[in-house]
């Protein structure tokens, strides 16, 4: 089996789209006046519920990606389940080769999570704040299993944003 055959087969699996976010630790964690680190975000389609008791979720991160490196040192992170109207957010944070995420967050409405300090996008269908419980190396990815610290459903409007056959789509 070739990688192309595998990719073609997996593109037939519809997936929900989320924005995973975290805040880099400050330059000097012992000095409260030191500058805070930057907010980082990443679009993901490999995200799922693992357990209800305790509440655990899992996200798959490309090994060596900025988010993979950050979550190796920052155990607190957040997830915004994107609505079908938020396709532009998914595309923005899926761009390869970007230098800084600061500009990506600049014009987005968000609230900062009380438990994680990470940005959670306004208008998301659901938001979760997590603490990493376990990481598992899996081929060219890292599976990050997080305990859900907070969960909310800030917006009940609209359907979920999905990813199918290489494109963002609305359900239905």
C-alpha positions as CSV (number, residue, x, y, z in Angstrom):
1,X,0.0,0.0,0.0
2,X,1.3,3.5,-0.9
3,X,1.0,6.7,1.1
4,X,-1.2,8.0,-1.7
5,X,-3.6,5.1,-1.4
6,X,-3.8,5.5,2.4
7,X,-4.4,9.3,2.1
8,X,-7.2,8.7,-0.5
9,X,-8.9,6.2,1.8
10,X,-8.7,8.4,4.9
11,X,-10.0,11.4,3.0
12,X,-13.3,9.6,2.8
13,X,-13.6,9.8,6.6
14,X,-15.5,12.9,7.6
15,X,-14.2,14.7,10.6
16,X,-15.1,17.6,12.8
17,X,-12.8,20.6,12.8
18,X,-11.4,22.2,16.0
19,X,-8.9,24.9,16.9
20,X,-6.4,23.8,19.5
21,X,-4.8,26.7,21.3
22,X,-2.2,27.2,24.1
23,X,-0.3,30.0,25.6
24,X,3.5,29.8,25.7
25,X,4.9,30.1,29.1
26,X,6.3,33.6,30.1
27,X,9.9,34.4,29.5
28,X,10.5,34.1,33.2
29,X,7.8,32.0,35.0
30,X,9.2,33.2,38.4
31,X,8.8,36.9,37.5
32,X,5.1,38.0,37.2
33,X,6.2,41.2,35.5
34,X,8.1,39.3,32.7
35,X,6.4,39.4,29.3
36,X,3.9,36.6,28.7
37,X,4.5,34.1,25.8
38,X,2.6,34.2,22.6
39,X,-0.7,32.5,21.9
40,X,-0.4,29.5,19.5
41,X,-3.2,27.9,17.5
42,X,-3.6,24.9,15.2
43,X,-6.5,23.5,13.2
44,X,-7.1,19.8,13.8
45,X,-9.4,17.2,12.5
46,X,-8.0,14.3,14.5
47,X,-9.7,15.1,17.8
48,X,-12.0,12.8,19.8
49,X,-13.5,11.9,23.1
50,X,-11.6,9.1,24.8
51,X,-13.4,8.7,28.1
52,X,-16.4,10.2,30.0
53,X,-15.1,9.1,33.5
54,X,-12.7,10.7,33.8
55,X,-13.4,13.2,31.0
56,X,-10.5,12.7,28.5
57,X,-10.0,13.8,24.9
58,X,-7.2,13.2,22.4
59,X,-5.7,15.3,19.7
60,X,-3.1,14.1,17.1
61,X,-0.3,16.5,16.4
62,X,2.3,16.3,13.7
63,X,5.6,15.4,15.4
64,X,7.9,18.5,15.6
65,X,5.1,21.0,14.8
66,X,5.0,24.1,16.9
67,X,2.0,22.9,18.9
68,X,3.7,19.5,19.5
69,X,6.8,21.3,20.8
70,X,4.7,23.7,22.9
71,X,2.5,21.0,24.5
72,X,5.6,19.1,25.4
73,X,6.4,22.0,27.9
74,X,2.9,23.5,28.5
75,X,0.4,21.1,29.9
76,X,-2.6,23.4,29.7
77,X,-4.4,23.9,26.4
78,X,-7.9,24.6,25.0
79,X,-10.1,23.4,22.1
80,X,-12.8,25.4,20.2
81,X,-15.2,23.2,18.2
82,X,-15.7,25.3,15.1
83,X,-19.1,26.1,13.6
84,X,-19.7,25.9,9.8
85,X,-19.5,29.7,9.7
86,X,-15.9,29.6,11.0
87,X,-14.3,28.0,7.9
88,X,-12.0,31.1,7.6
89,X,-10.6,30.4,11.1
90,X,-9.8,26.8,10.2
91,X,-8.0,27.9,7.0
92,X,-6.1,30.6,8.8
93,X,-4.7,28.3,11.4
94,X,-4.0,25.5,9.0
95,X,-1.5,27.6,6.9
96,X,1.9,25.9,6.7
97,X,5.1,27.8,7.2
98,X,3.8,30.8,9.2
99,X,6.2,32.6,11.4
100,X,3.9,34.0,14.2
101,X,0.4,33.3,15.4
102,X,0.1,36.8,16.9
103,X,-1.4,38.2,13.8
104,X,-3.8,35.2,13.3
105,X,-5.5,36.0,16.7
106,X,-5.4,39.8,16.2
107,X,-9.0,40.3,14.7
108,X,-10.6,37.1,16.2
109,X,-13.1,37.5,19.0
110,X,-12.0,35.2,21.8
111,X,-12.1,34.7,25.6
112,X,-9.1,33.5,27.6
113,X,-9.8,30.3,29.5
114,X,-9.8,30.6,33.3
115,X,-8.1,27.2,33.7
116,X,-5.7,27.2,30.8
117,X,-5.1,30.8,29.9
118,X,-5.5,29.8,26.3
119,X,-7.7,31.7,23.8
120,X,-11.1,30.1,23.1
121,X,-12.8,31.4,19.9
122,X,-16.1,33.3,20.1
123,X,-18.9,31.7,18.2
124,X,-17.5,28.2,18.7
125,X,-20.1,25.4,19.1
126,X,-18.2,24.2,22.2
127,X,-15.1,24.9,24.2
128,X,-12.9,22.7,26.4
129,X,-9.9,23.4,28.6
130,X,-7.5,20.5,29.1
131,X,-4.4,19.4,31.0
132,X,-2.2,16.9,29.3
133,X,-2.4,13.5,31.0
134,X,-0.3,11.4,28.6
135,X,1.5,11.6,25.2
136,X,2.0,8.7,22.9
137,X,4.4,8.6,19.9
138,X,2.6,7.3,16.9
139,X,4.5,7.2,13.6
140,X,5.0,10.8,12.5
141,X,2.5,12.2,15.1
142,X,2.1,12.6,18.8
143,X,-1.2,11.6,20.4
144,X,-1.9,14.0,23.3
145,X,-4.5,12.8,25.8
146,X,-5.9,15.6,27.9
147,X,-8.1,15.7,31.0
148,X,-11.0,18.1,30.4
149,X,-10.9,20.8,33.1
150,X,-13.8,22.9,31.8
151,X,-16.4,22.4,29.1
152,X,-19.0,24.8,27.8
153,X,-21.5,25.2,25.0
154,X,-21.4,29.0,24.3
155,X,-23.2,28.8,21.0
156,X,-26.0,26.5,20.0
157,X,-26.4,28.1,16.6
158,X,-25.5,26.5,13.3
159,X,-23.9,23.2,12.5
160,X,-20.4,21.9,12.8
161,X,-17.6,22.6,10.4
162,X,-16.5,19.3,8.9
163,X,-13.5,18.1,6.7
164,X,-14.2,15.6,3.9
165,X,-12.2,14.7,0.8
166,X,-9.7,17.4,1.4
167,X,-12.1,20.3,1.9
168,X,-14.0,22.1,4.7
169,X,-17.7,21.5,4.4
170,X,-21.0,22.2,6.2
171,X,-22.9,19.2,7.5
172,X,-26.0,18.3,5.5
